[in-house]
Amino acid sequence: MDRSLVVVGGGIGGLASALACAQAGWRVDLLEQAAEFSEFGAGIQLGPNAVRILHAWGLAPALDACAARPECLEVRDAVQGGVLAQMPLADRMEQQFGAPYLTIARADLQQALLRAVRGQPLVALHTGIRCTAYTEVPAQPGAAANRSHGSVSIQSDGRRWDAAAVVGADGIWSAVRQQLVGDAAPRFSGHLAYRAMLRQAELPAPLRLNRVRVWMGPRFHCVQYPVRGGDWLNVVVIVQGPVPRDIQSWDHGANAADLQARMVNAAPQLRALIHAIPNWRLWPLCDRPPMQSAAGHGRGRVALIGDAAHPMRPYLAQGAAMAIEDSWVLARCMPVGADVRLALGQFAAARWKRNARVQARAIRNGEIFHLHGPMALARNWSLRMLGARLLDLSWLYSGPL
């Protein structure tokens, strides 16, 4: 038991935690409530801070097989269409930070992690398991040979797993967080995300690209970039809108005509892209305020990682990366045989300020992206004058510590 962990949640964060801790020598039971491991998102961006960790875990060949290496970040005015700023990405990032900037389909990253986890003899995967509660058992005094160092138990539909610690990686609506923290539900950000992913060959040649392109417009923005080795294009359009009726349903079907109507005043090239995509999915974007203390990462023998601890808006492209960083630091703080409660406290202290900074910067970016009127003109002027200096995130990409 002193060498065992339970990870709740089989998404990117849960798989990353299981892999990192197994490589550190822990026996891991990973509990996923779905009947199989699947990912419903579209694409994600991976900065060198995340790619460096994935390479350290031995995933470089898997990433090479499915990720794209965008040549640059390009920012455009979504109404006028002009280029505001550019910054080199893949090659420059590799030279500066020791790892490239990659873009990848969420499902491809999850499958790469899943294959790596399945190759770990110390990990047992359990699907169809809905975590209902956990119980922390305090240490029991007694003779040294028989002393209990404490444990935590997870219950689910009559089954039970006992371990030295529990890692809650069960997302923004985390059941582990609900029991541990008992705070308010995640808040609706006021933004709705239309997402699509399609083969580049299905698009007219002028709409294909091998870069990350961000269109900034009044109360909306659009991001597009290649995935799946560059063969596919991921597109997300984020608009301001009312709270949906079912805020927890994160994969609504979307009417393409609704989005086209919203983009009627967009630049011709952006409008052409929107009209070229027949099918969209719609997500309400929710988050929590930036973390206020290490307590947000858990207490006792229970740790929270990823969206369970610090759900963030996607305007810094770091949601998955922060879950990967959490997993890396968790394993490094908790060698086998460590005092688990002390180790988890060190993990929380090491992570919360960085995650809070990323959360706050993501919120600020969303405000900047959606400026209108004179403020948008000032933003555009600043981007034209300062360019890559405003886009540079060395403090972020040189992490996680």
TIRO-495775 format. One record per residue (C-alpha): residue number from 1; residue in three letters; y negated, x, z negated. Coordinates in pm, whole numbers, m for minus. Each point is the difference from the previous one (the first is absolute). Example, Ala and Ser with C-alpha at 12.3 -4.5 7.8 and 13.67 -1.06 7.14 Angstrom:
% residues 2
atom seq = 1 | type = ALA | y = 450 | x = 1230 | z = m780
atom seq = 2 | type = SER | y = m344 | x = 137 | z = 66
This chain:
% residues 401
atom seq = 1 | type = MET | y = 0 | x = 0 | z = 0
atom seq = 2 | type = ASP | y = m239 | x = 288 | z = m76
atom seq = 3 | type = ARG | y = 31 | x = 107 | z = 365
atom seq = 4 | type = SER | y = m33 | x = m343 | z = 160
atom seq = 5 | type = LEU | y = m290 | x = m204 | z = 140
atom seq = 6 | type = VAL | y = m36 | x = m349 | z = 138
atom seq = 7 | type = VAL | y = m245 | x = m48 | z = 287
atom seq = 8 | type = VAL | y = m105 | x = m360 | z = 67
atom seq = 9 | type = GLY | y = m101 | x = m58 | z = 360
atom seq = 10 | type = GLY | y = 135 | x = 136 | z = 328
atom seq = 11 | type = GLY | y = m318 | x = 45 | z = 200
atom seq = 12 | type = ILE | y = m161 | x = 331 | z = 88
atom seq = 13 | type = GLY | y = m102 | x = 75 | z = m359
atom seq = 14 | type = GLY | y = 336 | x = m91 | z = m150
atom seq = 15 | type = LEU | y = 198 | x = 202 | z = 252
atom seq = 16 | type = ALA | y = m236 | x = 295 | z = m39
atom seq = 17 | type = SER | y = 40 | x = m10 | z = m379
atom seq = 18 | type = ALA | y = 378 | x = m22 | z = 25
atom seq = 19 | type = LEU | y = 11 | x = 294 | z = 241
atom seq = 20 | type = ALA | y = m236 | x = 221 | z = m201
atom seq = 21 | type = CYS | y = 173 | x = m68 | z = m332
atom seq = 22 | type = ALA | y = 349 | x = 46 | z = 144
atom seq = 23 | type = GLN | y = m103 | x = 333 | z = 147
atom seq = 24 | type = ALA | y = m120 | x = 92 | z = m350
atom seq = 25 | type = GLY | y = 346 | x = m79 | z = m140
atom seq = 26 | type = TRP | y = m34 | x = m358 | z = m126
atom seq = 27 | type = ARG | y = 261 | x = m268 | z = 58
atom seq = 28 | type = VAL | y = m183 | x = m296 | z = 152
atom seq = 29 | type = ASP | y = 84 | x = m369 | z = 34
atom seq = 30 | type = LEU | y = m238 | x = m159 | z = 251
atom seq = 31 | type = LEU | y = m28 | x = m379 | z = m18
atom seq = 32 | type = GLU | y = m132 | x = m190 | z = 304
atom seq = 33 | type = GLN | y = m38 | x = m377 | z = m14
atom seq = 34 | type = ALA | y = 46 | x = m54 | z = 376
atom seq = 35 | type = ALA | y = 346 | x = m17 | z = 152
atom seq = 36 | type = GLU | y = m71 | x = 312 | z = 205
atom seq = 37 | type = PHE | y = m259 | x = 273 | z = 22
atom seq = 38 | type = SER | y = m263 | x = m108 | z = 249
atom seq = 39 | type = GLU | y = m372 | x = 49 | z = 58
atom seq = 40 | type = PHE | y = m228 | x = m273 | z = 132
atom seq = 41 | type = GLY | y = m317 | x = 200 | z = 50
atom seq = 42 | type = ALA | y = m129 | x = 154 | z = 319
atom seq = 43 | type = GLY | y = m134 | x = 356 | z = 3
atom seq = 44 | type = ILE | y = m138 | x = 241 | z = m258
atom seq = 45 | type = GLN | y = m191 | x = 326 | z = 9
atom seq = 46 | type = LEU | y = 133 | x = 302 | z = m188
atom seq = 47 | type = GLY | y = m250 | x = 268 | z = m91
atom seq = 48 | type = PRO | y = 117 | x = 358 | z = m64
atom seq = 49 | type = ASN | y = 8 | x = m71 | z = m376
atom seq = 50 | type = ALA | y = 293 | x = m239 | z = 61
atom seq = 51 | type = VAL | y = 160 | x = 187 | z = 292
atom seq = 52 | type = ARG | y = 14 | x = 322 | z = m201
atom seq = 53 | type = ILE | y = 209 | x = m178 | z = m266
atom seq = 54 | type = LEU | y = 228 | x = m166 | z = 255
atom seq = 55 | type = HIS | y = 62 | x = 341 | z = 158
atom seq = 56 | type = ALA | y = 83 | x = 144 | z = m344
atom seq = 57 | type = TRP | y = 262 | x = m273 | z = m41
atom seq = 58 | type = GLY | y = 163 | x = 110 | z = 327
atom seq = 59 | type = LEU | y = m132 | x = m282 | z = 221
atom seq = 60 | type = ALA | y = m180 | x = 212 | z = 262
atom seq = 61 | type = PRO | y = 268 | x = m56 | z = 271
atom seq = 62 | type = ALA | y = 3 | x = m375 | z = m66
atom seq = 63 | type = LEU | y = m379 | x = m19 | z = 30
atom seq = 64 | type = ASP | y = 0 | x = 208 | z = 316
atom seq = 65 | type = ALA | y = 241 | x = m250 | z = 154
atom seq = 66 | type = CYS | y = m209 | x = m312 | z = m59
atom seq = 67 | type = ALA | y = m361 | x = 77 | z = m95
atom seq = 68 | type = ALA | y = m300 | x = 57 | z = 226
atom seq = 69 | type = ARG | y = m253 | x = 283 | z = m29
atom seq = 70 | type = PRO | y = m340 | x = m150 | z = 85
atom seq = 71 | type = GLU | y = m236 | x = 256 | z = 147
atom seq = 72 | type = CYS | y = m313 | x = m118 | z = m178
atom seq = 73 | type = LEU | y = m178 | x = m267 | z = m200
atom seq = 74 | type = GLU | y = m259 | x = m184 | z = 207
atom seq = 75 | type = VAL | y = m254 | x = m246 | z = m143
atom seq = 76 | type = ARG | y = m169 | x = m252 | z = 231
atom seq = 77 | type = ASP | y = m259 | x = m273 | z = m26
atom seq = 78 | type = ALA | y = 200 | x = m323 | z = 36
atom seq = 79 | type = VAL | y = m289 | x = m185 | z = 168
atom seq = 80 | type = GLN | y = m166 | x = 262 | z = 219
atom seq = 81 | type = GLY | y = 321 | x = 192 | z = 65
atom seq = 82 | type = GLY | y = m145 | x = 350 | z = m30
atom seq = 83 | type = VAL | y = 166 | x = 293 | z = m179
atom seq = 84 | type = LEU | y = m164 | x = 71 | z = m337
atom seq = 85 | type = ALA | y = 206 | x = 296 | z = m125
atom seq = 86 | type = GLN | y = 319 | x = 196 | z = 57
atom seq = 87 | type = MET | y = 217 | x = 233 | z = m208
atom seq = 88 | type = PRO | y = 313 | x = 194 | z = 107
atom seq = 89 | type = LEU | y = 319 | x = m109 | z = m178
atom seq = 90 | type = ALA | y = 358 | x = 121 | z = 54
atom seq = 91 | type = ASP | y = m40 | x = 365 | z = 94
atom seq = 92 | type = ARG | y = m314 | x = 62 | z = m205
atom seq = 93 | type = MET | y = 155 | x = m165 | z = m308
atom seq = 94 | type = GLU | y = 311 | x = 214 | z = 31
atom seq = 95 | type = GLN | y = m207 | x = 315 | z = 19
atom seq = 96 | type = GLN | y = m224 | x = m96 | z = m291
atom seq = 97 | type = PHE | y = 242 | x = m178 | z = m235
atom seq = 98 | type = GLY | y = 344 | x = 123 | z = 102
atom seq = 99 | type = ALA | y = 121 | x = m333 | z = 137
atom seq = 100 | type = PRO | y = m102 | x = m223 | z = 292
atom seq = 101 | type = TYR | y = m162 | x = m341 | z = 1
atom seq = 102 | type = LEU | y = 260 | x = m251 | z = 117
atom seq = 103 | type = THR | y = 10 | x = m369 | z = 88
atom seq = 104 | type = ILE | y = 328 | x = m188 | z = m35
atom seq = 105 | type = ALA | y = 151 | x = m348 | z = m6
atom seq = 106 | type = ARG | y = 63 | x = m108 | z = m358
atom seq = 107 | type = ALA | y = 356 | x = m97 | z = 89
atom seq = 108 | type = ASP | y = 65 | x = 348 | z = 143
atom seq = 109 | type = LEU | y = m125 | x = 171 | z = m315
atom seq = 110 | type = GLN | y = 204 | x = m229 | z = m221
atom seq = 111 | type = GLN | y = 313 | x = 65 | z = 204
atom seq = 112 | type = ALA | y = m56 | x = 377 | z = m15
atom seq = 113 | type = LEU | y = m29 | x = m20 | z = m379
atom seq = 114 | type = LEU | y = 301 | x = m231 | z = m21
atom seq = 115 | type = ARG | y = 218 | x = 242 | z = 197
atom seq = 116 | type = ALA | y = m108 | x = 284 | z = m226
atom seq = 117 | type = VAL | y = 72 | x = m205 | z = m314
atom seq = 118 | type = ARG | y = 343 | x = m99 | z = 129
atom seq = 119 | type = GLY | y = 74 | x = 370 | z = 39
atom seq = 120 | type = GLN | y = m58 | x = 49 | z = m373
atom seq = 121 | type = PRO | y = 324 | x = m35 | z = m202
atom seq = 122 | type = LEU | y = m204 | x = m63 | z = m316
atom seq = 123 | type = VAL | y = m153 | x = m323 | z = 136
atom seq = 124 | type = ALA | y = 169 | x = m342 | z = m6
atom seq = 125 | type = LEU | y = m167 | x = m272 | z = 209
atom seq = 126 | type = HIS | y = 25 | x = m364 | z = m107
atom seq = 127 | type = THR | y = m133 | x = m285 | z = 217
atom seq = 128 | type = GLY | y = m45 | x = m366 | z = m82
atom seq = 129 | type = ILE | y = m104 | x = 91 | z = m355
atom seq = 130 | type = ARG | y = m307 | x = m175 | z = m137
atom seq = 131 | type = CYS | y = m125 | x = 172 | z = m313
atom seq = 132 | type = THR | y = m62 | x = m268 | z = m262
atom seq = 133 | type = ALA | y = m79 | x = 203 | z = m312
atom seq = 134 | type = TYR | y = 32 | x = 335 | z = m168
atom seq = 135 | type = THR | y = 54 | x = 94 | z = m364
atom seq = 136 | type = GLU | y = m96 | x = 331 | z = m152
atom seq = 137 | type = VAL | y = 244 | x = 118 | z = m269
atom seq = 138 | type = PRO | y = m154 | x = 238 | z = m259
atom seq = 139 | type = ALA | y = 165 | x = 323 | z = m104
atom seq = 140 | type = GLN | y = 256 | x = m36 | z = m279
atom seq = 141 | type = PRO | y = 24 | x = 254 | z = m284
atom seq = 142 | type = GLY | y = 334 | x = 155 | z = m83
atom seq = 143 | type = ALA | y = 207 | x = 310 | z = 27
atom seq = 144 | type = ALA | y = m112 | x = 230 | z = 279
atom seq = 145 | type = ALA | y = 320 | x = m44 | z = 197
atom seq = 146 | type = ASN | y = m30 | x = m378 | z = m3
atom seq = 147 | type = ARG | y = m377 | x = m51 | z = m1
atom seq = 148 | type = SER | y = m140 | x = m245 | z = 258
atom seq = 149 | type = HIS | y = m318 | x = 131 | z = 165
atom seq = 150 | type = GLY | y = m106 | x = m350 | z = 103
atom seq = 151 | type = SER | y = 44 | x = m182 | z = 329
atom seq = 152 | type = VAL | y = m118 | x = m288 | z = 209
atom seq = 153 | type = SER | y = 213 | x = m280 | z = 143
atom seq = 154 | type = ILE | y = m58 | x = m211 | z = 309
atom seq = 155 | type = GLN | y = 153 | x = m346 | z = 18
atom seq = 156 | type = SER | y = 62 | x = m203 | z = 315
atom seq = 157 | type = ASP | y = 220 | x = m307 | z = 37
atom seq = 158 | type = GLY | y = 252 | x = 110 | z = m261
atom seq = 159 | type = ARG | y = 4 | x = 367 | z = 106
atom seq = 160 | type = ARG | y = m149 | x = 284 | z = m201
atom seq = 161 | type = TRP | y = m97 | x = 359 | z = 66
atom seq = 162 | type = ASP | y = m72 | x = 243 | z = m286
atom seq = 163 | type = ALA | y = m211 | x = 308 | z = 67
atom seq = 164 | type = ALA | y = m237 | x = 252 | z = m151
atom seq = 165 | type = ALA | y = m293 | x = m151 | z = 192
atom seq = 166 | type = VAL | y = m101 | x = m272 | z = 244
atom seq = 167 | type = VAL | y = m228 | x = 56 | z = 299
atom seq = 168 | type = GLY | y = m176 | x = m316 | z = 117
atom seq = 169 | type = ALA | y = m51 | x = 38 | z = 375
atom seq = 170 | type = ASP | y = 13 | x = m370 | z = 75
atom seq = 171 | type = GLY | y = m335 | x = m42 | z = 170
atom seq = 172 | type = ILE | y = m325 | x = m181 | z = m59
atom seq = 173 | type = TRP | y = 169 | x = m307 | z = m156
atom seq = 174 | type = SER | y = 213 | x = 223 | z = m225
atom seq = 175 | type = ALA | y = 225 | x = m174 | z = m251
atom seq = 176 | type = VAL | y = 25 | x = 324 | z = m199
atom seq = 177 | type = ARG | y = m381 | x = 17 | z = m26
atom seq = 178 | type = GLN | y = m17 | x = m366 | z = m101
atom seq = 179 | type = GLN | y = 221 | x = 67 | z = m301
atom seq = 180 | type = LEU | y = m150 | x = 339 | z = m84
atom seq = 181 | type = VAL | y = m371 | x = m71 | z = 44
atom seq = 182 | type = GLY | y = m26 | x = m379 | z = 21
atom seq = 183 | type = ASP | y = m341 | x = 15 | z = 166
atom seq = 184 | type = ALA | y = m157 | x = m230 | z = 256
atom seq = 185 | type = ALA | y = 147 | x = m54 | z = 345
atom seq = 186 | type = PRO | y = m121 | x = 221 | z = 287
atom seq = 187 | type = ARG | y = m332 | x = m112 | z = 146
atom seq = 188 | type = PHE | y = m65 | x = m111 | z = 356
atom seq = 189 | type = SER | y = m232 | x = 251 | z = 166
atom seq = 190 | type = GLY | y = m170 | x = m250 | z = 232
atom seq = 191 | type = HIS | y = 155 | x = 177 | z = 299
atom seq = 192 | type = LEU | y = 277 | x = m109 | z = 237
atom seq = 193 | type = ALA | y = 200 | x = 245 | z = 210
atom seq = 194 | type = TYR | y = 126 | x = m89 | z = 347
atom seq = 195 | type = ARG | y = 275 | x = 249 | z = 89
atom seq = 196 | type = ALA | y = 192 | x = 70 | z = 318
atom seq = 197 | type = MET | y = 223 | x = 273 | z = 139
atom seq = 198 | type = LEU | y = 109 | x = 21 | z = 364
atom seq = 199 | type = ARG | y = 115 | x = 248 | z = 262
atom seq = 200 | type = GLN | y = m283 | x = 192 | z = 160
atom seq = 201 | type = ALA | y = 168 | x = m53 | z = 338
atom seq = 202 | type = GLU | y = m76 | x = m372 | z = m38
atom seq = 203 | type = LEU | y = m374 | x = 74 | z = m10
atom seq = 204 | type = PRO | y = m231 | x = 85 | z = 290
atom seq = 205 | type = ALA | y = m43 | x = 378 | z = 28
atom seq = 206 | type = PRO | y = m362 | x = 2 | z = m130
atom seq = 207 | type = LEU | y = 114 | x = m158 | z = m327
atom seq = 208 | type = ARG | y = 265 | x = 260 | z = m83
atom seq = 209 | type = LEU | y = m89 | x = 289 | z = m226
atom seq = 210 | type = ASN | y = 124 | x = 288 | z = m213
atom seq = 211 | type = ARG | y = m266 | x = m4 | z = m271
atom seq = 212 | type = VAL | y = m104 | x = m201 | z = m301
atom seq = 213 | type = ARG | y = m285 | x = m221 | z = 115
atom seq = 214 | type = VAL | y = m210 | x = m195 | z = m249
atom seq = 215 | type = TRP | y = m238 | x = m272 | z = 120
atom seq = 216 | type = MET | y = m269 | x = m94 | z = m255
atom seq = 217 | type = GLY | y = m166 | x = m338 | z = 43
atom seq = 218 | type = PRO | y = m195 | x = m263 | z = m194
atom seq = 219 | type = ARG | y = 237 | x = m141 | z = m264
atom seq = 220 | type = PHE | y = 308 | x = 132 | z = 182
atom seq = 221 | type = HIS | y = 163 | x = 320 | z = 121
atom seq = 222 | type = CYS | y = 299 | x = 101 | z = 211
atom seq = 223 | type = VAL | y = 232 | x = 301 | z = m25
atom seq = 224 | type = GLN | y = 245 | x = 105 | z = 271
atom seq = 225 | type = TYR | y = 235 | x = 297 | z = 22
atom seq = 226 | type = PRO | y = 332 | x = 105 | z = 156
atom seq = 227 | type = VAL | y = 338 | x = m21 | z = m175
atom seq = 228 | type = ARG | y = 363 | x = 63 | z = 97
atom seq = 229 | type = GLY | y = m70 | x = 331 | z = 165
atom seq = 230 | type = GLY | y = m301 | x = m148 | z = 177
atom seq = 231 | type = ASP | y = 202 | x = m261 | z = 190
atom seq = 232 | type = TRP | y = m138 | x = m289 | z = m207
atom seq = 233 | type = LEU | y = m351 | x = m96 | z = m108
atom seq = 234 | type = ASN | y = m81 | x = m140 | z = m343
atom seq = 235 | type = VAL | y = m310 | x = m219 | z = m23
atom seq = 236 | type = VAL | y = m157 | x = m161 | z = m306
atom seq = 237 | type = VAL | y = m314 | x = m213 | z = m1
atom seq = 238 | type = ILE | y = m145 | x = m78 | z = m341
atom seq = 239 | type = VAL | y = m245 | x = m285 | z = m33
atom seq = 240 | type = GLN | y = m174 | x = m169 | z = m290
atom seq = 241 | type = GLY | y = 133 | x = m346 | z = m70
atom seq = 242 | type = PRO | y = 89 | x = m261 | z = m264
atom seq = 243 | type = VAL | y = 290 | x = 28 | z = m240
atom seq = 244 | type = PRO | y = 320 | x = m138 | z = 160
atom seq = 245 | type = ARG | y = 202 | x = m279 | z = m161
atom seq = 246 | type = ASP | y = 303 | x = 223 | z = m62
atom seq = 247 | type = ILE | y = m145 | x = 334 | z = m100
atom seq = 248 | type = GLN | y = 338 | x = 158 | z = m78
atom seq = 249 | type = SER | y = 138 | x = m66 | z = 348
atom seq = 250 | type = TRP | y = m90 | x = 322 | z = 178
atom seq = 251 | type = ASP | y = 145 | x = m65 | z = 346
atom seq = 252 | type = HIS | y = m158 | x = m314 | z = 143
atom seq = 253 | type = GLY | y = 15 | x = m71 | z = 370
atom seq = 254 | type = ALA | y = m348 | x = 30 | z = 151
atom seq = 255 | type = ASN | y = m155 | x = m182 | z = 294
atom seq = 256 | type = ALA | y = m122 | x = 255 | z = 255
atom seq = 257 | type = ALA | y = m272 | x = m242 | z = 109
atom seq = 258 | type = ASP | y = m151 | x = 4 | z = m351
atom seq = 259 | type = LEU | y = m37 | x = 377 | z = 10
atom seq = 260 | type = GLN | y = m132 | x = m5 | z = 356
atom seq = 261 | type = ALA | y = m268 | x = m246 | z = m108
atom seq = 262 | type = ARG | y = m104 | x = 228 | z = m286
atom seq = 263 | type = MET | y = m33 | x = 292 | z = 242
atom seq = 264 | type = VAL | y = m215 | x = m180 | z = 257
atom seq = 265 | type = ASN | y = m294 | x = 236 | z = m60
atom seq = 266 | type = ALA | y = 206 | x = 320 | z = m16
atom seq = 267 | type = ALA | y = m27 | x = 285 | z = 251
atom seq = 268 | type = PRO | y = 181 | x = m67 | z = 331
atom seq = 269 | type = GLN | y = 272 | x = 262 | z = m61
atom seq = 270 | type = LEU | y = 77 | x = m138 | z = m346
atom seq = 271 | type = ARG | y = 2 | x = m356 | z = 132
atom seq = 272 | type = ALA | y = 237 | x = 108 | z = 277
atom seq = 273 | type = LEU | y = 238 | x = 148 | z = m258
atom seq = 274 | type = ILE | y = m4 | x = m316 | z = m212
atom seq = 275 | type = HIS | y = 66 | x = m221 | z = 305
atom seq = 276 | type = ALA | y = 284 | x = 226 | z = 116
atom seq = 277 | type = ILE | y = 204 | x = m62 | z = m318
atom seq = 278 | type = PRO | y = 174 | x = m340 | z = m2
atom seq = 279 | type = ASN | y = 154 | x = 2 | z = m349
atom seq = 280 | type = TRP | y = m160 | x = 77 | z = m335
atom seq = 281 | type = ARG | y = 104 | x = m23 | z = m364
atom seq = 282 | type = LEU | y = m251 | x = m84 | z = m272
atom seq = 283 | type = TRP | y = m18 | x = 148 | z = m351
atom seq = 284 | type = PRO | y = m242 | x = m90 | z = m280
atom seq = 285 | type = LEU | y = m106 | x = 330 | z = m159
atom seq = 286 | type = CYS | y = 21 | x = 13 | z = m380
atom seq = 287 | type = ASP | y = m62 | x = 280 | z = m244
atom seq = 288 | type = ARG | y = m95 | x = 79 | z = m358
atom seq = 289 | type = PRO | y = m309 | x = 173 | z = m138
atom seq = 290 | type = PRO | y = 26 | x = 381 | z = m13
atom seq = 291 | type = MET | y = 213 | x = 131 | z = m285
atom seq = 292 | type = GLN | y = m182 | x = 45 | z = m330
atom seq = 293 | type = SER | y = 245 | x = 216 | z = m196
atom seq = 294 | type = ALA | y = 342 | x = 161 | z = 1
atom seq = 295 | type = ALA | y = 139 | x = m319 | z = m159
atom seq = 296 | type = GLY | y = m7 | x = m156 | z = 346
atom seq = 297 | type = HIS | y = 291 | x = 222 | z = 97
atom seq = 298 | type = GLY | y = 223 | x = m134 | z = m277
atom seq = 299 | type = ARG | y = 97 | x = 80 | z = m356
atom seq = 300 | type = GLY | y = 304 | x = 94 | z = m201
atom seq = 301 | type = ARG | y = 299 | x = 33 | z = 231
atom seq = 302 | type = VAL | y = m148 | x = m210 | z = 281
atom seq = 303 | type = ALA | y = m210 | x = 144 | z = 283
atom seq = 304 | type = LEU | y = m182 | x = m183 | z = 279
atom seq = 305 | type = ILE | y = m57 | x = 159 | z = 340
atom seq = 306 | type = GLY | y = m157 | x = m99 | z = 329
atom seq = 307 | type = ASP | y = m131 | x = m353 | z = 37
atom seq = 308 | type = ALA | y = 153 | x = m103 | z = m333
atom seq = 309 | type = ALA | y = m250 | x = 233 | z = m167
atom seq = 310 | type = HIS | y = m294 | x = 32 | z = 240
atom seq = 311 | type = PRO | y = m2 | x = m235 | z = 300
atom seq = 312 | type = MET | y = m280 | x = 105 | z = 229
atom seq = 313 | type = ARG | y = m178 | x = m118 | z = 309
atom seq = 314 | type = PRO | y = 108 | x = 173 | z = 321
atom seq = 315 | type = TYR | y = m341 | x = 145 | z = 90
atom seq = 316 | type = LEU | y = 92 | x = 355 | z = m96
atom seq = 317 | type = ALA | y = 354 | x = m25 | z = 148
atom seq = 318 | type = GLN | y = 153 | x = 126 | z = m326
atom seq = 319 | type = GLY | y = 210 | x = m281 | z = m148
atom seq = 320 | type = ALA | y = 338 | x = 147 | z = 100
atom seq = 321 | type = ALA | y = m124 | x = 355 | z = m55
atom seq = 322 | type = MET | y = m93 | x = m71 | z = m362
atom seq = 323 | type = ALA | y = 346 | x = m147 | z = m65
atom seq = 324 | type = ILE | y = 154 | x = 315 | z = 150
atom seq = 325 | type = GLU | y = m228 | x = 218 | z = m214
atom seq = 326 | type = ASP | y = 93 | x = m203 | z = m309
atom seq = 327 | type = SER | y = 368 | x = 63 | z = 71
atom seq = 328 | type = TRP | y = m53 | x = 373 | z = 49
atom seq = 329 | type = VAL | y = m194 | x = 40 | z = m324
atom seq = 330 | type = LEU | y = 242 | x = m223 | z = m193
atom seq = 331 | type = ALA | y = 294 | x = 223 | z = 85
atom seq = 332 | type = ARG | y = m195 | x = 318 | z = m77
atom seq = 333 | type = CYS | y = m112 | x = m131 | z = m339
atom seq = 334 | type = MET | y = 348 | x = m112 | z = m100
atom seq = 335 | type = PRO | y = 266 | x = 270 | z = 31
atom seq = 336 | type = VAL | y = 345 | x = m104 | z = m116
atom seq = 337 | type = GLY | y = 21 | x = 38 | z = m375
atom seq = 338 | type = ALA | y = m371 | x = m55 | z = m59
atom seq = 339 | type = ASP | y = m133 | x = m232 | z = m267
atom seq = 340 | type = VAL | y = m37 | x = m304 | z = 227
atom seq = 341 | type = ARG | y = m280 | x = m171 | z = m186
atom seq = 342 | type = LEU | y = m203 | x = 321 | z = m11
atom seq = 343 | type = ALA | y = 78 | x = 76 | z = 365
atom seq = 344 | type = LEU | y = m110 | x = m345 | z = 116
atom seq = 345 | type = GLY | y = m320 | x = 38 | z = m198
atom seq = 346 | type = GLN | y = m67 | x = 330 | z = 180
atom seq = 347 | type = PHE | y = 69 | x = m168 | z = 333
atom seq = 348 | type = ALA | y = m246 | x = m280 | z = m75
atom seq = 349 | type = ALA | y = m268 | x = 244 | z = m113
atom seq = 350 | type = ALA | y = 47 | x = 207 | z = 315
atom seq = 351 | type = ARG | y = m27 | x = m295 | z = 240
atom seq = 352 | type = TRP | y = m237 | x = m271 | z = m116
atom seq = 353 | type = LYS | y = m336 | x = 164 | z = 75
atom seq = 354 | type = ARG | y = 96 | x = 98 | z = 353
atom seq = 355 | type = ASN | y = 137 | x = m347 | z = 73
atom seq = 356 | type = ALA | y = m314 | x = m160 | z = m145
atom seq = 357 | type = ARG | y = m217 | x = 220 | z = 223
atom seq = 358 | type = VAL | y = 197 | x = m98 | z = 309
atom seq = 359 | type = GLN | y = m17 | x = m370 | z = m93
atom seq = 360 | type = ALA | y = m377 | x = 17 | z = m46
atom seq = 361 | type = ARG | y = m56 | x = 197 | z = 320
atom seq = 362 | type = ALA | y = 211 | x = m249 | z = 197
atom seq = 363 | type = ILE | y = m211 | x = m291 | z = m128
atom seq = 364 | type = ARG | y = m318 | x = 187 | z = 92
atom seq = 365 | type = ASN | y = 132 | x = 79 | z = 348
atom seq = 366 | type = GLY | y = 65 | x = m369 | z = 63
atom seq = 367 | type = GLU | y = m360 | x = m79 | z = m87
atom seq = 368 | type = ILE | y = m126 | x = 272 | z = 235
atom seq = 369 | type = PHE | y = 229 | x = m106 | z = 284
atom seq = 370 | type = HIS | y = m131 | x = m358 | z = m14
atom seq = 371 | type = LEU | y = m374 | x = 66 | z = m25
atom seq = 372 | type = HIS | y = m233 | x = m203 | z = 219
atom seq = 373 | type = GLY | y = m369 | x = m5 | z = 89
atom seq = 374 | type = PRO | y = m221 | x = 297 | z = m98
atom seq = 375 | type = MET | y = 268 | x = 144 | z = m229
atom seq = 376 | type = ALA | y = 242 | x = 24 | z = 292
atom seq = 377 | type = LEU | y = m266 | x = 180 | z = 204
atom seq = 378 | type = ALA | y = m46 | x = 250 | z = m284
atom seq = 379 | type = ARG | y = 377 | x = 51 | z = m26
atom seq = 380 | type = ASN | y = 28 | x = 63 | z = 373
atom seq = 381 | type = TRP | y = m289 | x = 247 | z = m5
atom seq = 382 | type = SER | y = 160 | x = 192 | z = m286
atom seq = 383 | type = LEU | y = 334 | x = 19 | z = 181
atom seq = 384 | type = ARG | y = m166 | x = 126 | z = 319
atom seq = 385 | type = MET | y = m196 | x = 266 | z = m190
atom seq = 386 | type = LEU | y = 260 | x = 120 | z = m250
atom seq = 387 | type = GLY | y = 322 | x = m92 | z = 181
atom seq = 388 | type = ALA | y = 304 | x = 181 | z = m135
atom seq = 389 | type = ARG | y = m181 | x = 94 | z = m323
atom seq = 390 | type = LEU | y = 2 | x = m367 | z = m103
atom seq = 391 | type = LEU | y = 361 | x = m45 | z = 111
atom seq = 392 | type = ASP | y = 133 | x = 311 | z = m175
atom seq = 393 | type = LEU | y = 223 | x = m80 | z = m300
atom seq = 394 | type = SER | y = 107 | x = 347 | z = m112
atom seq = 395 | type = TRP | y = 8 | x = m112 | z = m364
atom seq = 396 | type = LEU | y = 264 | x = m255 | z = 97
atom seq = 397 | type = TYR | y = 213 | x = 190 | z = 249
atom seq = 398 | type = SER | y = 30 | x = 311 | z = m220
atom seq = 399 | type = GLY | y = 173 | x = m208 | z = m272
atom seq = 400 | type = PRO | y = 199 | x = m138 | z = m173
atom seq = 401 | type = LEU | y = m106 | x = 229 | z = m284
